[in-house]
């Protein structure tokens, strides 16, 4: 019943039943720990584990330890590493064999924390490994900037006859982006379908890879081959590459699609990119579609409007605003070179959401 309640998301009721049990064995403790971990109550799960070991003096088995390791991966690097090392030490002290489940959890934990040497050591000590074990090591290496190492691990995996999964290619392509290996990235991207897999949104880091290399045309072709509508994860790197390589005409080709995909309350960084592309463009023209943003949003915001070279605040006292807000007023100086003769019939509204500052341009009734 504890497991049933936990699977339905009712951890509180599961805990009540657990507390009312006159006798609780290892299975019931493991069920309660699993219920907390599987529902995102990681600290509660660790607390139950601690109570089981210290208060009840029950010796956990590998299943219970695996639950703790899997959960601690979500608790933040410092806590994760401390708890993971403790569990690893417990396993060594009790002469546990590094089976696939336990070994993979330890490899994943050390790799995600950036301790690739420890992850590799555990990996080498394992008698048996599966694709998840290899993938944990590859993704951990790629995550922490060891792109070449991640690709070497992938090559060894393939030489061992292990078939990759979707997540494996996510790590591999991420490594290619970090190192800037365009040709290799092309090959690995094609390999996804050769392995009978379908590319997911995470695999379209190819857009970033091509974009950083200045191959905006190829990046755009990759976007057009997507089976689903591209989102901000795709458009953000693409627009960044347009800005980096000054491909303003390319950005104009996609701006309408971008505006349909992003939302101001969530994707402020994309609007900043759009504004930067407009300012940096040689023709001084706003990208098509950028002047038709929906700003009817019921959110807390600051508004700034230029009038007679003065900055008027619509959200409060500018002097009392945060540095991020005050710095926005400086941006008006950038636009003055476009508006010295009042040839740019625009009003400007600057909006600030917590942690994200960006510019929204609102076109007037005249052409820009």
C-alpha positions as CSV (number, residue, x, y, z in Angstrom):
1,X,0.0,0.0,0.0
2,X,2.9,2.3,0.7
3,X,4.1,1.8,-2.9
4,X,0.5,2.3,-4.3
5,X,0.1,5.6,-2.5
6,X,3.5,6.8,-3.5
7,X,3.0,5.9,-7.2
8,X,-0.2,8.0,-7.1
9,X,1.8,10.9,-5.7
10,X,0.2,10.8,-2.2
11,X,3.5,10.6,-0.3
12,X,1.8,12.1,2.8
13,X,-0.7,9.3,3.0
14,X,2.1,6.7,2.4
15,X,4.1,8.1,5.2
16,X,1.0,8.0,7.6
17,X,0.6,4.3,6.8
18,X,4.3,3.7,7.2
19,X,4.3,5.3,10.7
20,X,1.3,3.3,11.7
21,X,3.0,-0.1,10.9
22,X,3.8,-2.0,14.1
23,X,6.7,-3.8,12.5
24,X,8.8,-2.4,9.6
25,X,11.2,-4.5,7.7
26,X,13.8,-3.5,5.1
27,X,11.2,-3.8,2.3
28,X,8.9,-1.3,3.9
29,X,11.7,1.2,4.6
30,X,12.9,0.8,1.0
31,X,9.3,1.5,-0.3
32,X,9.1,4.7,1.8
33,X,12.5,5.9,0.6
34,X,11.5,5.1,-3.0
35,X,8.2,6.9,-2.6
36,X,10.0,10.1,-1.5
37,X,12.7,9.9,-4.1
38,X,10.4,9.2,-7.0
39,X,8.2,12.2,-6.1
40,X,11.0,14.6,-5.8
41,X,11.1,14.7,-2.0
42,X,14.9,14.0,-1.9
43,X,15.7,15.4,1.5
44,X,12.9,13.5,3.1
45,X,14.1,10.3,1.4
46,X,17.6,10.8,2.8
47,X,16.1,11.5,6.2
48,X,14.2,8.2,6.1
49,X,17.4,6.4,5.0
50,X,19.3,7.9,7.9
51,X,16.6,6.9,10.4
52,X,16.7,3.4,9.1
53,X,20.4,3.0,9.4
54,X,21.1,5.0,12.6
55,X,18.0,4.6,14.6
56,X,16.7,1.2,13.5
57,X,20.2,-0.1,12.8
58,X,19.0,-1.9,9.7
59,X,21.6,-2.7,7.1
60,X,20.5,-1.4,3.6
61,X,20.8,-3.6,0.5
62,X,22.0,-2.6,-2.9
63,X,18.5,-1.7,-4.0
64,X,18.1,0.8,-1.2
65,X,21.5,2.3,-1.8
66,X,20.7,2.6,-5.5
67,X,17.6,4.6,-4.6
68,X,19.6,7.0,-2.5
69,X,22.3,7.4,-5.2
70,X,19.7,8.0,-7.9
71,X,17.9,10.6,-5.7
72,X,21.1,12.4,-4.5
73,X,21.9,13.3,-8.1
74,X,19.1,15.8,-7.9
75,X,20.1,17.4,-4.7
76,X,23.0,19.7,-5.8
77,X,26.6,19.1,-6.3
78,X,28.0,19.5,-2.8
79,X,25.3,17.4,-1.1
80,X,25.3,14.9,-3.9
81,X,29.1,14.4,-3.7
82,X,29.1,14.1,0.1
83,X,26.3,11.6,0.2
84,X,27.5,9.7,-2.8
85,X,31.0,9.3,-1.3
86,X,29.4,8.1,2.0
87,X,27.4,5.5,0.1
88,X,30.4,4.4,-1.9
89,X,32.4,4.0,1.3
90,X,29.6,1.9,2.8
91,X,29.7,-0.4,-0.3
92,X,33.4,-0.8,-0.1
93,X,33.4,-1.5,3.6
94,X,30.8,-4.2,3.2
95,X,32.7,-5.8,0.2
96,X,29.8,-5.2,-2.2
97,X,30.4,-6.2,-5.8
98,X,30.1,-3.3,-8.2
99,X,27.3,-4.7,-10.3
100,X,25.8,-2.8,-13.2
101,X,23.1,-0.9,-11.1
102,X,25.4,0.2,-8.3
103,X,28.4,0.9,-10.5
104,X,26.3,3.0,-13.0
105,X,24.9,5.1,-10.2
106,X,28.4,5.8,-8.8
107,X,29.8,6.6,-12.3
108,X,26.9,9.0,-13.0
109,X,27.3,10.7,-9.6
110,X,31.1,11.2,-9.9
111,X,30.8,12.3,-13.6
112,X,28.1,14.8,-13.0
113,X,30.0,16.3,-10.1
114,X,33.0,16.7,-12.4
115,X,35.2,14.1,-10.8
116,X,36.0,12.3,-14.0
117,X,39.0,10.5,-12.5
118,X,36.8,8.9,-9.8
119,X,34.1,8.1,-12.4
120,X,36.7,6.4,-14.6
121,X,38.1,4.4,-11.7
122,X,34.7,3.0,-10.8
123,X,34.0,2.4,-14.4
124,X,37.2,0.4,-14.8
125,X,36.5,-1.7,-11.7
126,X,33.1,-2.8,-13.0
127,X,33.0,-6.3,-14.4
128,X,29.9,-5.7,-16.5
129,X,28.7,-2.4,-18.0
130,X,25.7,-1.5,-20.1
131,X,24.9,1.4,-22.4
132,X,23.7,3.5,-19.5
133,X,27.0,3.1,-17.8
134,X,28.9,4.3,-20.9
135,X,26.4,7.1,-21.5
136,X,26.8,8.4,-17.9
137,X,30.6,8.7,-18.4
138,X,30.3,10.3,-21.9
139,X,27.7,12.9,-20.7
140,X,29.6,13.7,-17.6
141,X,32.8,14.3,-19.6
142,X,30.9,16.5,-22.1
143,X,29.1,18.4,-19.4
144,X,32.4,19.5,-17.8
145,X,34.3,20.5,-20.9
146,X,36.2,17.3,-21.7
147,X,34.9,17.1,-25.2
148,X,37.8,15.1,-26.7
149,X,37.7,12.6,-23.8
150,X,33.9,12.1,-24.3
151,X,34.4,11.3,-28.0
152,X,37.2,8.8,-27.1
153,X,34.9,7.0,-24.7
154,X,32.2,6.9,-27.3
155,X,34.7,5.3,-29.8
156,X,35.7,2.6,-27.2
157,X,32.0,1.9,-26.6
158,X,31.3,1.4,-30.3
159,X,34.4,-0.8,-30.6
160,X,33.0,-2.9,-27.8
161,X,29.8,-3.5,-29.8
162,X,27.5,-1.5,-27.5
163,X,24.7,0.2,-29.3
164,X,24.1,3.9,-28.3
165,X,20.8,5.3,-27.1
166,X,19.4,8.8,-27.6
167,X,21.1,10.2,-24.5
168,X,24.4,8.9,-25.7
169,X,24.2,11.0,-28.8
170,X,23.2,14.0,-26.7
171,X,26.5,13.8,-24.9
172,X,28.5,13.1,-28.1
173,X,27.0,16.0,-30.0
174,X,27.5,18.3,-27.0
175,X,31.2,17.3,-27.0
176,X,31.4,18.2,-30.7
177,X,30.0,21.6,-30.1
178,X,32.5,22.3,-27.3
179,X,35.5,21.2,-29.4
180,X,34.2,22.7,-32.6
181,X,34.4,19.4,-34.6
182,X,32.0,20.2,-37.5
183,X,32.7,17.2,-39.7
184,X,32.6,14.8,-36.8
185,X,29.4,16.3,-35.7
186,X,27.8,15.8,-39.1
187,X,28.8,12.1,-39.0
188,X,27.4,11.5,-35.5
189,X,24.2,13.3,-36.4
190,X,23.7,10.9,-39.3
191,X,24.6,8.0,-37.1
192,X,21.5,8.6,-35.0
193,X,19.2,7.4,-37.8
194,X,21.7,4.7,-38.8
195,X,21.3,3.3,-35.3
196,X,17.5,3.2,-35.7
197,X,16.9,6.2,-33.5
198,X,15.0,9.5,-34.1
199,X,16.7,12.8,-33.4
200,X,15.2,14.7,-30.4
201,X,15.3,18.4,-29.6
202,X,18.5,17.8,-27.6
203,X,20.3,16.5,-30.7
204,X,19.8,19.7,-32.6
205,X,22.8,21.2,-30.9
206,X,24.0,20.8,-34.5
207,X,22.5,24.2,-35.1
208,X,24.9,25.6,-32.5
209,X,27.8,23.7,-33.9
210,X,27.2,24.9,-37.5
211,X,26.3,28.4,-36.3
212,X,29.5,28.9,-34.3
213,X,31.5,27.7,-37.3
214,X,29.8,30.4,-39.5
215,X,27.8,27.9,-41.4
216,X,24.5,29.6,-40.9
217,X,23.1,28.2,-44.1
218,X,23.6,24.6,-43.0
219,X,22.3,25.5,-39.5
220,X,19.1,26.8,-41.1
221,X,18.8,23.6,-43.2
222,X,19.0,21.5,-40.1
223,X,16.3,23.5,-38.5
224,X,14.1,23.0,-41.5
225,X,14.5,19.2,-41.3
226,X,13.1,19.1,-37.7
227,X,10.0,17.0,-37.3
228,X,8.7,19.4,-34.7
229,X,8.5,23.2,-34.4
230,X,11.9,24.6,-33.1
231,X,11.8,26.3,-29.8
232,X,13.9,28.8,-27.9
233,X,16.6,26.1,-27.4
234,X,17.1,26.1,-31.2
235,X,16.5,29.8,-32.0
236,X,18.7,31.2,-29.3
237,X,22.0,29.7,-30.5
238,X,21.0,30.4,-34.1
239,X,20.4,34.1,-33.4
240,X,23.6,34.3,-31.4
241,X,25.5,33.0,-34.3
242,X,23.8,35.5,-36.6
243,X,25.1,38.2,-34.3
244,X,28.5,36.7,-33.9
245,X,29.1,36.4,-37.7
246,X,27.1,39.6,-38.6
247,X,24.6,37.6,-40.7
248,X,21.8,40.1,-40.3
249,X,20.0,39.2,-43.5
250,X,19.8,35.6,-42.2
251,X,18.3,36.8,-39.0
252,X,15.6,38.7,-40.9
253,X,14.6,35.5,-42.7
254,X,13.7,33.8,-39.4
255,X,12.5,36.6,-37.2
256,X,8.8,35.9,-37.8
257,X,9.2,32.2,-36.9
258,X,11.2,33.2,-33.8
259,X,8.4,35.6,-32.6
260,X,5.9,32.8,-33.0
261,X,8.0,30.4,-30.9
262,X,9.1,32.5,-28.0
263,X,7.3,34.1,-25.1
264,X,8.4,37.3,-23.5
265,X,7.8,36.2,-19.9
266,X,10.1,33.2,-20.4
267,X,12.5,33.9,-23.2
268,X,13.7,37.5,-22.6
269,X,17.2,36.6,-23.8
270,X,15.9,36.0,-27.3
271,X,14.4,39.5,-27.4
272,X,17.7,41.0,-26.3
273,X,19.4,39.2,-29.3
274,X,16.7,40.6,-31.6
275,X,17.4,44.1,-30.3
276,X,21.2,43.6,-30.7
277,X,20.8,42.4,-34.3
278,X,18.7,45.4,-35.1
279,X,21.2,47.9,-33.6
280,X,24.2,46.2,-35.2
281,X,22.6,45.9,-38.6
282,X,24.1,48.1,-41.2
283,X,20.8,49.3,-42.7
284,X,19.4,50.6,-39.4
285,X,16.2,48.7,-40.1
286,X,14.3,46.7,-37.6
287,X,14.0,43.0,-38.5
288,X,10.6,42.2,-39.9
289,X,8.3,41.1,-37.2
290,X,10.2,42.6,-34.3
291,X,7.8,45.6,-34.2
292,X,4.8,43.5,-33.5
293,X,5.4,42.1,-30.1
294,X,2.6,41.3,-27.7
295,X,3.3,43.3,-24.6
296,X,-0.1,42.9,-23.0
297,X,1.3,40.8,-20.2
298,X,0.1,40.8,-16.7
299,X,3.5,40.8,-15.0
300,X,5.5,43.0,-12.7
301,X,7.6,45.2,-15.0
302,X,9.5,48.5,-15.3
303,X,8.8,50.7,-18.4
304,X,11.1,53.3,-19.9
305,X,10.1,55.6,-22.7
306,X,12.3,58.1,-24.5
307,X,10.8,61.6,-24.9
308,X,12.8,64.7,-25.7
309,X,16.0,62.9,-24.9
310,X,14.8,62.2,-21.4
311,X,14.1,58.8,-19.8
312,X,10.7,58.6,-18.2
313,X,10.0,55.8,-15.9
314,X,6.6,54.2,-15.7
315,X,7.3,51.7,-13.0
316,X,8.8,53.7,-10.2
317,X,11.8,55.8,-9.2
318,X,14.8,55.1,-11.5
319,X,17.3,55.9,-8.8
320,X,15.9,53.3,-6.5
321,X,15.9,50.6,-9.2
322,X,18.3,47.8,-9.4
323,X,21.6,48.3,-11.4
324,X,20.2,46.0,-14.1
325,X,17.3,48.4,-14.6
326,X,19.4,51.6,-14.4
327,X,21.8,50.3,-17.0
328,X,19.0,50.0,-19.5
329,X,18.8,53.8,-19.7
330,X,22.3,53.8,-21.2
331,X,20.9,51.9,-24.2
332,X,19.2,55.0,-25.4
333,X,22.5,56.5,-26.3
334,X,23.0,53.6,-28.7
335,X,19.9,54.5,-30.6
336,X,20.7,58.2,-30.9
337,X,22.9,57.6,-33.9
338,X,19.8,56.3,-35.7
339,X,17.5,59.0,-34.5
340,X,19.6,62.2,-34.6
341,X,17.3,63.6,-37.3
342,X,14.1,62.1,-35.9
343,X,14.0,59.7,-38.8
344,X,13.2,56.7,-36.7
345,X,9.5,56.9,-35.8
346,X,9.7,54.5,-32.9
347,X,8.8,54.6,-29.3
348,X,10.8,52.3,-27.0
349,X,9.6,50.3,-24.1
350,X,12.1,48.7,-21.8
351,X,10.7,45.8,-19.7
352,X,12.4,44.0,-16.9
353,X,11.4,40.7,-15.4
354,X,13.3,39.2,-12.5
355,X,16.7,38.0,-13.6
356,X,16.0,39.0,-17.2
357,X,16.3,42.4,-18.8
358,X,15.5,42.9,-22.4
359,X,14.2,45.5,-24.9
360,X,10.9,45.4,-26.7
361,X,10.6,47.7,-29.7
362,X,7.1,48.9,-30.6
363,X,6.8,50.3,-34.1
364,X,4.7,53.4,-34.8
365,X,2.1,53.6,-37.5
366,X,4.8,54.5,-40.0
367,X,7.2,52.3,-41.7
368,X,10.6,51.9,-40.2
